[in-house]
Amino acid sequence: MGPMRALGHGVLTVASGVILLAGPALDATPREGAGSAEQSSVDQFLSRRDDPSSYSAFRRMNAENPGSGRSGWLEAVTDFSPESGFRYEILAEGGSEAIRSKVLRAVLEGEKQLVARGIAKSAIAETNYDFRLDGVDSDGLVKVLLSPRRKETALINGAMFLSPTDGDLVRVEGRLARSPSFWVQRVDIVRTYQRIEGALVPVAVESVAHVRFFGTSTLRMTYDYSEIDGRAVRP
């Protein structure tokens, strides 16, 4: 596997799980001295099942590898439903063909394959993670540590951050539990969520992969939803 191909595989692994939302099956064990307000936020989070059953979203994707001087961008419409699975249509793209084919298009194709196989193995659930409350961060969000039960590239060793008022998931950040290849030494990822039309959905994903010989490679993807669960999203 060549370095550029390894770069694509590494970023693909990071972004292929971006549609995953935290399910209600968590079992977070509070740390000693955890405040009741913190635990309340976790309890609220656990009690909900508000994943969207279907959606349509416009995505803007950018990737850059300064070590090779390559960068590229892509815009696509993506759709998901239990009946049809995940589908995408590329509307426009530009920049390096290598970045576009080995990273950006590969991310969308990888997400399609992930959905087809089932996403339970990479969901934020007690079958995949151990959870521990870790206080409140500088933004006032409740921090819950995520410890993967297995070393897999689909899992993240890091933390999730919840709203203290309603327990909504705001952000997940950390490092892939396992490097995707020899060429990719480590991959850090941040997923940001927002409640839209009553559903909790990802709105942005950022990843940084450290690739041997090529240095740091970055990927950013944003979502603009037009429909969630059959309801049109207001601008």
RAMOMO-V328390 format. One record per residue. N is the residue number from 1. RES is the residue in one letter. SS is DSSP state (~ for helix, > for strand, _ for the rest). OMEGA is omega as a letter, one per 20 degrees, with the letter a starting at -180 (* if undefined). BURIAL is + if it has 24 or more other ideal C-beta (glycine too) atoms within 12 Angstrom, else -. Layout:
# RAMOMO-V328390
N:RES:SS:OMEGA:BURIAL
N:RES:SS:OMEGA:BURIAL
This chain:
# RAMOMO-V328390
1:M:_:a:-
2:G:_:a:-
3:P:~:a:+
4:M:~:r:+
5:R:~:r:-
6:A:~:r:+
7:L:~:r:+
8:G:~:a:+
9:H:~:a:+
10:G:~:a:+
11:V:~:r:+
12:L:~:a:+
13:T:~:r:+
14:V:~:a:+
15:A:~:a:+
16:S:_:r:+
17:G:_:a:+
18:V:_:a:+
19:I:_:a:+
20:L:_:r:+
21:L:_:a:+
22:A:_:r:+
23:G:_:a:+
24:P:_:a:+
25:A:_:a:-
26:L:_:r:+
27:D:_:a:-
28:A:_:r:+
29:T:>:a:-
30:P:_:r:+
31:R:_:r:-
32:E:_:r:-
33:G:_:a:-
34:A:_:a:+
35:G:_:a:-
36:S:~:r:-
37:A:~:r:-
38:E:~:a:+
39:Q:~:r:+
40:S:~:r:-
41:S:~:r:+
42:V:~:r:+
43:D:~:r:+
44:Q:~:r:+
45:F:~:a:+
46:L:~:a:+
47:S:~:a:-
48:R:_:r:+
49:R:_:a:-
50:D:_:r:+
51:D:_:r:+
52:P:_:r:+
53:S:_:r:-
54:S:>:r:+
55:Y:>:r:+
56:S:>:a:+
57:A:>:r:+
58:F:>:a:+
59:R:>:r:+
60:R:>:a:+
61:M:>:r:+
62:N:>:r:+
63:A:>:a:+
64:E:>:r:+
65:N:>:a:+
66:P:_:a:-
67:G:_:r:-
68:S:_:a:+
69:G:_:a:-
70:R:>:r:+
71:S:>:r:+
72:G:>:r:+
73:W:>:a:+
74:L:>:r:+
75:E:>:a:+
76:A:>:r:+
77:V:>:a:+
78:T:>:a:+
79:D:>:r:+
80:F:>:r:+
81:S:>:r:-
82:P:_:a:-
83:E:_:a:-
84:S:_:a:-
85:G:>:a:-
86:F:>:r:+
87:R:>:r:-
88:Y:>:r:+
89:E:>:r:-
90:I:>:a:+
91:L:>:a:-
92:A:>:r:-
93:E:>:a:+
94:G:>:a:-
95:G:>:a:-
96:S:_:r:+
97:E:~:r:-
98:A:~:r:+
99:I:~:a:+
100:R:~:a:+
101:S:~:a:+
102:K:~:a:+
103:V:~:a:+
104:L:~:r:+
105:R:~:r:+
106:A:~:r:+
107:V:~:a:+
108:L:~:r:+
109:E:~:r:+
110:G:~:r:+
111:E:~:r:+
112:K:~:r:+
113:Q:~:r:-
114:L:~:r:+
115:V:~:a:+
116:A:~:a:-
117:R:~:a:-
118:G:_:a:-
119:I:_:a:+
120:A:~:a:-
121:K:~:a:-
122:S:~:a:+
123:A:_:r:+
124:I:_:a:+
125:A:_:a:+
126:E:_:r:-
127:T:_:a:-
128:N:_:a:+
129:Y:>:r:+
130:D:>:a:-
131:F:>:r:+
132:R:>:r:+
133:L:>:a:+
134:D:>:r:+
135:G:>:a:+
136:V:>:a:-
137:D:_:a:-
138:S:_:r:-
139:D:_:a:-
140:G:_:r:-
141:L:_:r:+
142:V:>:a:+
143:K:>:r:+
144:V:>:a:+
145:L:>:r:+
146:L:>:r:+
147:S:>:a:+
148:P:>:r:+
149:R:_:r:-
150:R:_:r:-
151:K:_:r:-
152:E:_:a:-
153:T:_:a:+
154:A:_:a:+
155:L:_:a:+
156:I:>:r:+
157:N:>:a:+
158:G:>:a:+
159:A:>:r:+
160:M:>:a:+
161:F:>:a:+
162:L:>:r:+
163:S:_:a:+
164:P:_:a:+
165:T:_:a:-
166:D:_:r:-
167:G:_:r:+
168:D:_:r:+
169:L:>:a:+
170:V:>:a:+
171:R:>:r:+
172:V:>:r:+
173:E:>:r:+
174:G:>:a:+
175:R:>:r:+
176:L:>:a:+
177:A:_:r:+
178:R:_:r:-
179:S:_:a:+
180:P:_:a:+
181:S:_:r:+
182:F:_:a:-
183:W:_:a:+
184:V:>:a:+
185:Q:>:r:+
186:R:>:a:+
187:V:>:r:+
188:D:>:a:+
189:I:>:r:+
190:V:>:r:+
191:R:>:a:+
192:T:>:a:+
193:Y:>:r:+
194:Q:>:r:+
195:R:>:a:+
196:I:>:a:+
197:E:_:r:-
198:G:_:a:-
199:A:>:r:+
200:L:>:a:+
201:V:>:r:+
202:P:>:r:+
203:V:>:r:+
204:A:>:r:+
205:V:>:r:+
206:E:>:r:+
207:S:>:r:+
208:V:>:r:+
209:A:>:r:+
210:H:>:a:+
211:V:>:r:+
212:R:_:r:-
213:F:_:a:-
214:F:_:a:+
215:G:>:a:-
216:T:>:r:+
217:S:>:a:+
218:T:>:r:+
219:L:>:r:+
220:R:>:r:+
221:M:>:r:+
222:T:>:a:+
223:Y:>:r:+
224:D:>:a:+
225:Y:>:r:+
226:S:>:a:-
227:E:>:r:+
228:I:>:a:+
229:D:_:r:-
230:G:_:a:-
231:R:>:r:-
232:A:>:r:-
233:V:_:r:+
234:R:_:a:-
235:P:_:*:-
